[in-house]
Amino acid sequence: MRKVEETTSALVLVVDDEALARIFVREALEQAGFEICEASNGMQALEQFTVRRPDLIITDVTMPVMDGFSTCTKLRESPEGSRVPILIMTAMDDADSIARAFKHGATDFIPKPMKAAILEHRVRYMLRGSITLNALLRSEARLALAQRIAKIGNWEWHPATDRFTASPELCRLMGIRLQDFRGTKEAFLKMVHEEDRDRVDHALQSILEERTPCDIDHRIVLPNGGEFTVNLQAEAVFDDQLKSLTVVGTAKDISERKRSEREIHRLAYYDSLTGLPNRVLFKDRVTQALAHARRYHTTLAILFLDLDRFKVINDTLGHNVGDLLLKQVADRLADSVRHSDSIGRSMEQGETRELARLGGDEFTVLLTSIRQVQDAGTVARRILETLAKSFVIDGHEVSVTVSVGIATFPTDGDTVDQLLKSSDIAMYQAKEQGRNNFQFYSATMNALAAERLDIENELRKALDRHELIVYYQPQVDIRTNQIVGAEALVRWRHPLRGMLMPAVFLPVAVETGMIRKLDEEVLLIACRQNKAWQDAGYAPIRMSVNVSNSFFHGASLAIAVARGLQEAQLDPSYLELELTESITMRHVERSITMLQELRALGVRLSIDDFGTGYSSLSHLQRFPLNMLKIDQSFVRNVTRNEANASITRAIISLAHSMNLSVLAEGVETEEQLELLRQQECDQVQGHLFGRAMPGEEIVELLVRGPVPPRKRQAA
């Protein structure tokens, strides 16, 4: 290993069979000033180590040819690799995997996915430790002979006379002058920490009685009140006649090692941001609590907490504010749980108050020996009340609520994983009930969760198998009844479940990130269909395609639109992208830039469900739009509710003043149509002119010409 004076000049070997993982680590550390070399498996890592002699190694666990554990073992077997710091990257979070990593020689571990800042600090910390360790070893080699001659930190105890002789170096360690040391065992024991004193005295007595060497760690208290830890080693020595016995020992300061051990323990079992127990430690404590509950037939509960809309706060105000918010939330939760009067008695130390952070914005609470299940609800209610008051962070007033799921033992599970799963399911039920509430787990929820998981798995396959199809709802000119456009609406032709409506699968697509791929699929199908109608000789119409939040704020929208138009050979003027107010207003400046890019492609842009969001007129007029669509919630009662009529009139007037067209959604009756016509609405869409239908049925309407309003059907 090279001599490294500064950690930023170090050479780091990154070992991972995934190129993206290596790229992430390389970019994170190169930006911090480190030099990087790479290997894709353990065998290559050993070759690179022989040639480059890196100062630190970061390796994945699961790799072909040779995994991370075997690589650690091979490195530790060679003199050159015996002390090189090794940081294990692993997605595994169980204690056994962590112990295995250390057993094979790992210096530390870091869980995936990683944050660049944490990785950088972890590498610097390990390099500093490595530098310190190597310097110490060199120093010890140079001073070994002098230490043996001078007997640094040594002492002798003569039990017959109770004379206790301490070397000058030991007195220096204990912070006293040699002449001030009284020279008895009792004087030495007084320097030992009160909590360790009996243990040290017993170890010394065992040397006399059992003739067994002593090797223990204990604390020394300095005269100024400070303390440090020493490793005490001693054994009995007889004189030549085997009559007089002397106990000879040494004392070595191991404070730094103890601090390192505590730091490793903290990193392994505690969350670095909030200081709370992490998932590993929480699961271990639940395991212990379950064993006690089974033995004494008591009840315990797990509360699964998830902050509501935390991602919005994080994205809007930045990750720094998000981290500060999580710390303050953790403090309030800890205070709330600590002062809860509904928590039962634990097996050893009274009230149990186990709060942990699982990761992200997820927290858990363990309640043991509760008297009744309702006690868990009382704790959950206290937590909701605790977070009701807003937070002030860096000048921002931030309000956050929490959804809580509750699972109990033995009713809802008898293992750690079952209870966490049940409480997680209950938490999602709390989300669906409007957030900012708590829900107890039920078997019905489990069935719904299983159903949702099936939908998720099947939807992934459906996207690959192109099972999604598109229906089209006609958009009609209010003056001529001519079809001027069609809105593309996705359906899922499931091989077993039949035709599925969007409400069944779109929420799953949004939560799992599949919505982008789904949006791209619908966009391409709609472009091809519109071009096919034109090629068949029908009058060209506008095709409207909805754009999700994820698709709009991602990096691929403009590229996907351009690709769709190119593949379909469709004139951009016949494609309209529909966005909701909330999507465009989330990041106004970025939205304006994206809208301008899309308009540069030649496509039309409209705001869907207008009036239900929170548009600012000062921002709205900066958007390069073509149309506003009045939400059907206003149209539904427009003939019976004067307020709705006033809203539609105002939206139409506003749009026309900005040179925008207006389309009213959800038109179902002749009376609604007539009122909108009087208000000078431009276009309408709804069941009065046709439901969403397959492409071939739209063709029939295109052939027929003006579309007559249908008679309203009974519900």
C-alpha positions in Angstrom: 0.0 0.0 0.0 1.3 3.5 -0.9 2.2 6.1 1.7 -0.7 8.6 1.7 -0.2 11.9 3.5 -3.6 13.3 2.6 -6.8 11.2 2.2 -7.8 13.1 -0.9 -4.7 11.9 -2.7 -5.5 8.3 -2.1 -6.1 5.6 -4.8 -9.4 3.7 -4.3 -10.1 0.4 -6.0 -13.8 0.0 -6.8 -15.0 -3.6 -7.3 -18.5 -4.3 -8.6 -19.9 -6.3 -11.5 -22.5 -3.6 -12.2 -21.0 -0.8 -14.4 -23.6 1.7 -13.1 -22.6 1.1 -9.5 -18.9 1.6 -10.4 -19.8 4.8 -12.3 -21.7 6.1 -9.3 -18.8 5.5 -6.9 -16.2 6.8 -9.3 -18.1 10.1 -9.9 -18.8 10.6 -6.2 -15.2 10.0 -5.2 -13.5 11.7 -8.1 -15.4 14.8 -7.3 -14.0 14.6 -3.8 -10.5 14.4 -5.2 -9.7 10.7 -5.0 -8.0 8.6 -7.7 -10.1 5.6 -8.9 -9.3 2.3 -10.5 -11.9 -0.4 -11.2 -12.5 -4.2 -11.3 -15.6 -6.1 -12.2 -15.0 -9.2 -9.9 -12.8 -10.4 -7.1 -10.2 -12.0 -9.3 -9.7 -8.8 -11.2 -9.5 -6.9 -7.9 -6.6 -9.1 -6.7 -4.8 -8.4 -10.0 -5.4 -4.7 -9.7 -4.2 -4.8 -6.1 -1.0 -6.5 -7.1 -0.3 -3.9 -9.8 -1.7 -0.6 -8.3 -1.5 -1.1 -4.6 -4.6 0.9 -3.8 -5.0 2.7 -0.4 -8.6 1.5 0.0 -10.9 -1.0 -1.6 -14.6 -0.7 -2.0 -16.2 -4.0 -3.1 -19.6 -5.4 -3.7 -20.6 -8.7 -2.1 -22.4 -10.6 -4.9 -20.1 -10.9 -8.0 -19.2 -13.6 -10.6 -15.9 -15.5 -10.5 -15.1 -14.4 -6.9 -17.5 -12.7 -4.5 -16.7 -9.9 -2.0 -16.3 -12.1 1.0 -13.7 -14.4 -0.8 -11.9 -11.3 -2.0 -11.6 -10.0 1.5 -10.2 -13.3 2.7 -7.6 -13.5 -0.1 -6.4 -10.0 0.6 -6.0 -10.6 4.3 -4.0 -13.7 3.6 -1.2 -11.6 1.9 1.2 -9.4 3.9 0.5 -6.5 1.5 -3.2 -6.7 1.9 -3.4 -7.5 5.6 -4.1 -3.9 6.6 -5.6 -2.2 3.6 -9.1 -0.8 4.5 -11.9 -2.7 2.8 -15.4 -1.2 2.6 -18.1 -3.7 1.7 -21.1 -2.5 -0.3 -24.2 -4.6 0.2 -27.9 -4.5 -0.1 -28.2 -7.0 2.7 -29.2 -5.5 6.1 -29.3 -8.4 8.4 -26.9 -8.8 11.3 -25.6 -12.1 10.1 -24.4 -10.6 6.8 -22.7 -7.8 8.6 -21.0 -10.2 11.0 -19.9 -12.3 8.0 -18.4 -9.2 6.3 -16.3 -8.5 9.4 -15.4 -12.2 9.8 -13.9 -12.2 6.3 -11.8 -9.2 7.1 -13.9 -6.2 6.0 -13.0 -2.9 7.8 -16.5 -1.5 7.4 -19.7 -1.8 5.4 -22.1 0.5 3.7 -25.6 -0.4 2.5 -27.0 0.1 -1.0 -28.4 2.4 -2.3 -25.7 4.9 -1.2 -25.6 8.6 -0.9 -22.5 10.3 -2.4 -21.9 12.5 0.6 -22.1 9.6 3.1 -19.8 7.5 0.9 -17.2 10.2 0.7 -17.2 10.8 4.5 -17.0 7.0 5.1 -14.0 6.7 2.8 -12.2 9.7 4.4 -12.9 8.2 7.9 -11.5 4.9 7.0 -8.4 6.4 5.3 -7.7 8.5 8.3 -8.0 5.4 10.5 -5.7 3.5 8.1 -3.1 6.3 8.1 -3.2 6.5 11.9 -2.9 2.7 12.3 0.1 2.4 9.9 1.8 5.3 11.6 1.3 3.7 15.0 2.6 0.3 13.8 5.7 2.0 12.4 6.2 3.9 15.7 5.7 0.7 17.7 8.3 -1.1 15.7 10.8 1.7 16.3 10.0 1.9 20.0 9.5 -1.8 20.8 13.1 -2.3 22.2 12.9 0.9 24.3 9.4 -0.1 25.6 10.8 -3.5 26.8 13.8 -1.9 28.5 11.7 0.9 30.1 8.7 -1.4 30.9 6.2 1.3 29.7 3.0 1.2 31.6 4.0 -1.7 33.8 3.3 -2.5 37.4 4.1 -5.1 40.1 1.9 -6.1 43.0 3.4 -8.0 46.0 0.4 -9.6 47.8 2.4 -10.5 50.9 3.1 -6.8 51.7 0.4 -5.2 49.5 3.2 -3.2 47.9 2.0 -2.0 44.5 4.8 -0.5 42.3 3.7 1.6 39.3 6.2 2.7 36.6 6.6 6.4 35.7 4.8 5.8 32.4 1.8 4.2 34.2 1.6 7.2 36.5 1.7 9.4 33.5 -1.2 7.6 32.0 -3.2 7.9 35.2 -2.5 11.6 35.3 -0.6 11.6 38.6 3.0 12.2 39.7 5.1 9.1 40.7 5.8 10.6 44.1 2.1 11.1 44.7 1.2 7.4 44.2 0.8 5.8 47.6 2.0 2.4 46.4 -0.8 0.0 47.4 -3.3 -2.0 45.5 -6.1 0.0 47.1 -4.5 3.2 45.7 -4.5 1.7 42.2 -8.1 0.5 42.5 -9.2 4.0 43.5 -8.0 5.1 40.1 -10.2 2.5 38.5 -13.8 3.6 37.5 -16.2 2.8 40.3 -18.3 0.5 38.0 -15.3 -1.5 37.0 -13.5 -1.7 40.4 -15.0 -4.9 41.7 -14.3 -6.7 38.4 -10.6 -5.6 38.4 -10.2 -6.6 42.1 -11.8 -10.0 41.4 -9.5 -10.6 38.4 -6.4 -9.8 40.5 -7.6 -12.1 43.3 -8.2 -14.9 40.7 -4.5 -14.7 39.8 -3.6 -15.5 43.3 -6.2 -18.2 43.9 -6.4 -19.9 40.5 -3.0 -18.9 39.0 -4.8 -17.8 35.8 -3.5 -14.9 33.8 -5.6 -11.8 33.7 -6.6 -10.0 30.4 -9.5 -7.5 30.9 -10.4 -4.0 29.7 -11.4 -1.4 32.3 -11.7 2.4 32.7 -9.3 4.7 34.6 -10.6 7.9 36.1 -8.2 10.9 35.8 -7.9 13.4 38.6 -9.7 16.0 36.5 -12.7 13.7 36.1 -11.9 12.5 32.6 -11.6 8.8 31.9 -10.0 6.4 29.4 -9.9 2.7 28.8 -6.9 0.4 29.4 -6.2 -3.2 28.6 -4.9 -4.8 31.7 -2.8 -7.9 31.4 -1.1 -9.7 34.3 0.1 -13.0 35.6 1.7 -14.5 38.7 5.5 -14.8 38.9 7.4 -16.8 41.7 10.9 -16.3 42.9 13.5 -19.0 42.4 12.5 -20.8 45.6 8.8 -20.7 44.6 8.1 -19.0 47.9 7.5 -15.4 47.2 4.7 -14.5 44.6 4.6 -11.3 42.6 1.8 -10.3 40.2 3.3 -8.5 37.2 1.2 -6.6 34.7 0.9 -4.0 32.0 -1.6 -1.4 31.2 -2.3 -0.2 27.7 -4.4 2.7 26.7 -7.0 1.4 24.2 -9.4 4.4 24.2 -9.1 5.0 20.5 -9.8 1.4 19.7 -12.9 1.5 22.0 -14.0 4.7 20.3 -13.6 3.0 16.9 -15.6 0.0 18.1 -18.3 2.3 19.4 -18.3 4.2 16.1 -18.5 0.9 14.1 -21.4 -0.2 16.3 -23.1 3.1 15.8 -22.8 3.0 12.1 -24.0 -0.6 12.0 -27.0 -0.2 14.3 -28.0 3.5 14.4 -29.3 5.9 11.8 -26.6 8.5 11.0 -29.1 11.4 10.5 -31.4 11.1 13.5 -29.3 8.9 15.9 -32.2 6.5 16.2 -31.9 2.8 16.0 -31.9 1.6 12.4 -33.7 -1.3 10.8 -31.1 -3.9 11.9 -31.2 -2.9 15.5 -35.0 -2.5 15.5 -35.6 -6.0 14.1 -33.2 -7.4 16.7 -35.1 -5.7 19.5 -38.4 -6.9 18.2 -37.0 -10.4 18.0 -36.1 -10.2 21.7 -39.5 -8.7 22.6 -41.3 -11.5 20.7 -39.4 -14.1 22.7 -40.5 -12.4 25.9 -44.1 -12.0 24.7 -44.3 -15.7 23.8 -42.9 -16.8 27.2 -45.1 -14.6 29.3 -48.2 -14.5 26.9 -48.2 -10.7 26.6 -49.2 -8.5 23.7 -46.9 -6.2 21.7 -47.6 -3.8 18.9 -45.6 -2.3 16.0 -46.5 1.2 14.7 -45.3 1.8 11.1 -45.1 5.6 10.4 -44.7 7.2 7.0 -44.7 11.0 6.6 -47.3 12.3 4.2 -46.1 14.0 1.0 -42.6 14.2 2.3 -41.2 13.9 -1.3 -43.0 17.1 -2.3 -41.3 19.0 0.6 -37.9 17.4 -0.3 -38.2 18.3 -4.0 -39.6 21.8 -3.3 -37.4 23.0 -0.5 -34.3 20.8 -1.1 -32.7 17.8 0.6 -31.0 19.9 3.3 -34.4 21.2 4.5 -35.7 17.6 4.2 -33.0 16.2 6.4 -33.5 18.9 9.0 -37.2 18.2 9.0 -36.5 14.5 9.5 -34.3 15.3 12.5 -37.0 17.5 14.1 -39.7 14.9 13.4 -37.5 12.3 15.0 -37.1 14.5 18.1 -40.8 15.1 18.4 -41.6 11.4 17.9 -39.0 10.4 20.6 -40.5 12.9 23.0 -44.1 11.8 22.2 -43.3 8.1 22.7 -41.2 8.8 25.8 -44.1 10.6 27.6 -46.8 8.3 26.4 -48.8 7.0 29.4 -50.3 4.1 27.6 -47.2 2.0 27.1 -47.0 -1.1 29.3 -44.2 -2.6 31.4 -41.2 -4.3 29.8 -39.4 -7.3 31.1 -36.5 -5.5 32.8 -36.6 -1.8 32.9 -40.2 -0.6 33.2 -41.7 1.2 30.2 -40.6 0.2 26.8 -40.0 3.1 24.3 -38.5 1.7 21.2 -38.5 4.2 18.3 -36.5 3.6 15.1 -36.0 5.0 11.6 -36.2 2.3 8.9 -35.0 4.7 6.2 -36.2 7.7 4.2 -39.3 9.1 5.9 -40.3 5.8 7.5 -40.3 5.3 11.3 -41.4 2.5 13.6 -42.4 2.2 17.2 -42.3 -1.0 19.3 -44.7 -1.2 22.2 -44.3 -4.2 24.5 -46.5 -5.7 27.2 -49.4 -3.4 26.3 -52.5 -4.1 28.4 -55.0 -3.9 25.5 -54.8 -3.3 21.8 -56.4 0.1 22.1 -53.3 1.3 23.9 -51.5 1.3 20.6 -54.2 3.5 19.1 -53.7 6.0 22.0 -50.0 6.2 21.2 -50.7 6.7 17.5 -53.2 9.5 18.3 -50.6 11.2 20.5 -48.1 11.0 17.6 -50.6 12.6 15.2 -51.1 15.4 17.7 -47.4 15.8 18.2 -46.8 16.4 14.5 -49.8 18.7 14.1 -47.9 21.8 14.9 -45.8 23.1 12.0 -42.0 23.2 11.9 -39.8 26.2 11.2 -36.7 25.2 9.2 -34.3 27.7 7.7 -37.0 30.3 7.7 -39.5 28.0 6.1 -42.7 27.1 7.9 -43.3 23.4 7.1 -46.3 21.4 7.9 -46.2 17.6 7.8 -48.6 14.9 8.8 -48.1 11.2 9.2 -50.0 8.0 8.4 -49.7 5.2 10.9 -50.3 1.5 10.5 -50.6 -0.7 13.6 -50.0 -4.5 13.9 -50.2 -6.5 17.1 -48.7 -9.8 18.3 -50.0 -12.5 18.2 -53.1 -11.5 16.2 -51.4 -9.9 13.1 -48.2 -12.0 12.9 -45.7 -13.9 15.1 -42.4 -13.0 13.4 -40.6 -9.7 12.9 -41.2 -9.7 9.2 -44.8 -10.6 9.4 -45.5 -7.8 11.9 -43.6 -5.2 9.8 -45.5 -6.3 6.7 -48.8 -6.1 8.5 -48.1 -2.7 9.9 -46.9 -1.5 6.5 -50.1 -2.7 4.9 -52.2 -0.9 7.6 -50.1 2.3 7.0 -51.0 2.2 3.3 -54.7 1.8 4.3 -54.3 5.0 6.4 -52.9 6.7 3.3 -55.9 5.6 1.3 -58.2 6.9 4.1 -57.0 10.4 3.5 -53.7 10.4 5.4 -53.0 12.0 8.8 -54.7 9.1 10.6 -54.0 5.6 11.9 -55.4 2.2 11.0 -55.2 -1.2 12.6 -54.3 -4.1 10.3 -57.0 -6.5 9.1 -57.1 -9.6 7.0 -59.1 -7.6 4.4 -56.2 -5.2 4.0 -53.8 -8.1 3.5 -56.0 -9.4 0.7 -56.1 -5.9 -0.9 -52.3 -5.7 -0.6 -51.9 -9.1 -2.2 -54.3 -8.0 -5.0 -52.2 -4.8 -5.5 -49.0 -6.8 -5.6 -50.5 -9.1 -8.3 -51.6 -6.0 -10.3 -48.1 -4.6 -10.0 -46.4 -7.8 -11.2 -48.9 -8.4 -14.0 -48.7 -4.8 -15.2 -44.9 -5.1 -15.7 -45.6 -8.1 -17.9 -48.4 -6.3 -19.6 -46.1 -3.5 -20.7 -43.7 -5.9 -22.1 -46.4 -7.9 -23.9 -48.2 -4.8 -25.2 -51.5 -5.7 -23.5 -52.4 -2.1 -23.0 -54.7 -0.6 -25.6 -56.1 2.9 -26.2 -59.7 4.0 -26.5 -60.7 7.4 -27.9 -63.3 9.9 -26.7 -64.5 12.4 -29.3 -64.0 16.1 -28.8 -66.6 18.2 -30.7 -66.9 21.7 -32.0 -69.8 23.2 -30.0 -71.0 25.2 -33.0 -70.8 22.6 -35.8 -71.0 19.3 -33.9 -68.0 18.3 -36.0 -65.3 16.0 -34.4 -62.2 18.1 -34.1 -60.3 15.9 -31.7 -60.1 12.8 -29.6 -58.6 12.1 -26.2 -56.5 9.0 -25.9 -57.5 6.9 -22.8 -55.6 3.8 -21.8 -57.3 0.4 -21.1 -55.8 -2.9 -20.1 -57.0 -6.0 -22.0 -56.1 -8.5 -19.3 -55.9 -12.1 -20.5 -57.8 -13.4 -17.4 -59.5 -10.4 -15.8 -60.9 -8.9 -19.0 -60.9 -5.2 -19.8 -59.6 -3.2 -16.9 -60.2 0.5 -16.4 -57.4 3.0 -15.5 -58.6 3.3 -11.9 -57.5 -0.3 -11.3 -53.9 0.0 -12.5 -52.9 3.7 -12.9 -52.3 4.3 -9.2 -50.0 1.2 -9.1 -48.2 2.5 -12.2 -47.6 5.9 -10.5 -46.4 4.4 -7.2 -44.0 1.9 -8.9 -42.6 4.3 -11.5 -44.0 2.3 -14.4 -46.1 5.3 -15.4 -43.4 6.7 -17.6 -43.2 3.6 -19.7 -47.0 3.4 -19.8 -47.2 7.1 -20.9 -44.7 6.5 -23.7 -46.7 3.4 -24.9 -49.9 5.4 -25.0 -48.2 8.3 -26.8 -46.8 6.1 -29.5 -50.1 4.2 -30.0 -52.1 7.4 -30.2 -49.7 9.0 -32.7 -49.8 5.9 -35.0 -53.6 5.7 -34.8 -54.0 9.4 -35.7 -51.7 9.0 -38.7 -53.5 5.9 -39.8 -56.8 7.8 -39.9 -55.3 10.5 -42.0 -53.7 8.0 -44.4 -57.1 6.4 -44.8 -58.5 9.7 -46.0 -60.4 10.9 -43.1 -60.4 14.6 -42.1 -57.4 15.3 -39.8 -58.3 15.7 -36.1 -56.3 16.6 -33.0 -55.1 13.7 -30.8 -55.0 14.6 -27.0 -52.6 12.6 -24.8 -52.4 12.9 -21.0 -49.0 13.4 -19.5 -48.3 12.3 -15.9 -46.3 14.2 -13.4 -43.4 11.7 -13.5 -43.2 11.8 -17.3 -43.4 15.6 -17.5 -40.7 16.3 -14.9 -38.5 13.5 -16.1 -35.7 14.0 -18.6 -37.2 12.0 -21.5 -40.5 13.7 -22.3 -39.3 15.9 -25.2 -37.2 13.0 -26.6 -40.2 10.6 -26.4 -42.6 13.0 -28.1 -40.1 13.7 -30.9 -39.5 9.9 -31.3 -43.3 9.2 -31.3 -44.0 11.8 -34.0 -41.0 10.6 -36.1 -42.0 6.9 -35.9 -45.7 7.7 -36.7 -44.7 10.4 -39.3 -47.4 12.6 -37.7 -47.6 16.3 -38.2 -46.9 17.8 -34.7 -49.9 20.2 -35.0 -52.2 17.2 -34.7 -50.8 16.1 -31.3 -51.9 17.8 -28.1 -50.4 17.1 -24.7 -52.7 17.5 -21.7 -51.2 18.5 -18.3 -52.9 19.2 -15.0 -52.5 22.4 -13.1 -50.7 20.7 -10.2 -48.1 19.3 -12.6 -47.2 22.6 -14.2 -47.2 24.6 -10.9 -45.0 22.2 -9.0 -41.7 23.7 -10.4 -42.8 26.7 -12.4 -39.6 27.7 -14.0 -38.7 24.2 -15.0 -42.3 23.7 -16.3 -42.0 26.8 -18.5 -38.7 25.6 -20.0 -40.2 22.1 -20.7 -43.4 23.6 -22.2 -41.3 25.8 -24.5 -39.3 22.8 -25.6 -42.5 21.0 -26.5 -44.0 24.0 -28.3 -40.7 24.2 -30.3 -41.5 20.7 -31.6 -44.8 22.0 -32.9 -47.3 20.2 -30.6 -50.3 21.8 -28.9 -50.5 22.1 -25.1 -53.5 22.2 -22.8 -54.3 22.4 -19.1 -56.6 19.6 -18.1 -59.1 19.7 -15.2 -58.7 23.5 -15.0 -60.1 25.1 -11.9 -59.3 22.2 -9.6 -55.7 23.1 -9.0 -53.9 26.2 -7.7 -52.8 28.1 -10.8 -51.4 31.6 -10.5 -52.5 33.9 -13.3 -49.1 35.5 -13.3 -47.6 32.1 -14.0 -50.4 30.9 -16.3 -49.9 33.7 -18.8 -46.3 32.7 -19.1 -47.1 29.2 -20.2 -47.2 28.7 -24.0 -50.6 27.0 -24.0 -53.3 26.5 -26.6 -56.3 25.4 -24.6 -57.9 25.2 -21.1 -60.2 22.2 -20.3 -62.9 22.9 -17.8 -63.1 20.1 -15.2 -66.2 18.0 -15.3 -66.9 18.7 -11.7 -68.0 22.2 -12.7 -69.9 21.0 -15.8 -71.9 18.3 -13.9 -74.1 20.8 -12.0 -73.7 23.8 -14.3 -77.4 24.1 -15.0 -78.5 23.6 -11.4 -75.8 25.5 -9.5 -75.3 29.2 -10.2 -71.9 29.1 -8.7 -70.7 26.4 -11.2 -72.2 28.4 -14.0 -70.3 31.5 -12.8 -67.1 29.5 -12.7 -67.4 28.1 -16.2 -68.3 31.6 -17.5 -65.2 33.0 -15.8 -62.9 30.3 -17.1 -64.2 30.8 -20.7 -63.8 34.6 -20.4 -60.3 34.2 -18.9 -59.2 31.8 -21.6 -60.5 33.9 -24.5 -58.8 37.0 -23.0 -55.5 35.0 -23.2 -56.3 33.8 -26.8 -56.8 30.3 -25.6 -59.5 27.8 -26.7 -61.8 26.2 -24.1 -63.1 22.7 -23.9 -65.7 21.6 -21.4 -65.4 18.0 -20.1 -68.2 15.7 -18.9 -71.0 17.1 -21.0 -73.9 14.7 -20.6 -77.2 16.7 -21.3 -78.6 19.0 -23.9 -79.2 21.6 -21.2 -75.5 21.6 -20.3 -74.5 21.9 -23.9 -76.9 24.8 -24.5 -75.7 26.7 -21.5 -72.0 26.2 -22.5 -72.9 27.3 -26.1 -74.4 30.5 -24.7 -71.3 31.1 -22.6 -69.3 30.8 -25.9 -67.4 27.7 -25.0 -65.5 26.4 -28.0 -65.5 22.6 -27.7 -67.1 19.9 -25.6 -66.4 16.3 -24.6 -68.6 13.9 -22.8 -71.1 11.0 -23.0 -73.6 13.3 -24.8 -71.4 12.8 -27.9 -69.8 9.5 -27.1 -68.0 7.5 -24.5 -64.4 6.4 -24.9 -64.4 3.9 -27.7 -62.1 1.7 -29.9 -60.5 3.4 -32.9 -62.8 1.7 -35.4 -65.9 3.2 -33.8 -64.3 6.7 -34.0 -63.9 6.0 -37.8 -67.7 5.6 -38.0 -68.2 9.0 -36.5 -65.6 10.5 -38.8 -67.5 9.1 -41.8 -70.9 10.2 -40.6 -69.9 13.9 -40.3 -71.5 16.1 -37.6 -72.1 14.1 -34.5 -75.7 14.5 -33.1 -76.0 14.7 -29.4 -77.2 11.4 -27.9 -80.3 11.1 -25.8 -79.4 10.9 -22.1 -79.5 7.3 -20.9 -80.8 6.3 -17.5 -78.1 5.5 -15.0 
